Amino acid sequence: MEYIRVIIADWMPVTVRGMTAYYFDEDGQAYYTIFINDKLSVEAQCAAYDHEIRHINNDDFHKMIPIEDLEAVRHESAG
């Protein structure tokens, strides 16, 4: 089972709404950390969270696709 934790980050530039990192802990347990920009409105934070969850649900972290192409696909499917 994979776990997800969310961090509201104050260090992100305004141009980055959110991002996700994939880690393994010391026991080999896989988990995702979603970072959400604290400079966004609550609504925009929720939208950024939903966007990052779509990446996780679509198994994007295991695909060998350039990030620019992956983001283009995700933004098309969200529209």
VENZIRA-V292157 format. One record per backbone hydrogen bond with DSSP energy under -0.5 kcal/mol. NH is the residue of the N-H (numbers start at 1). CO is the residue of the C=O. If there is no record, write none. Layout:
BEGIN
NH CO
NH CO
END
This chain:
BEGIN
3 30
5 32
7 34
9 7
9 36
16 13
17 15
19 35
21 33
23 31
25 29
28 25
31 23
32 3
33 21
34 5
35 19
35 33
36 7
36 34
37 17
38 9
40 37
45 41
46 42
47 43
48 44
49 45
50 46
51 47
52 48
53 49
54 50
55 51
56 52
57 53
58 54
59 56
60 55
62 59
63 60
65 63
69 66
70 66
71 67
72 68
73 69
74 70
75 71
76 72
77 73
78 74
79 75
END
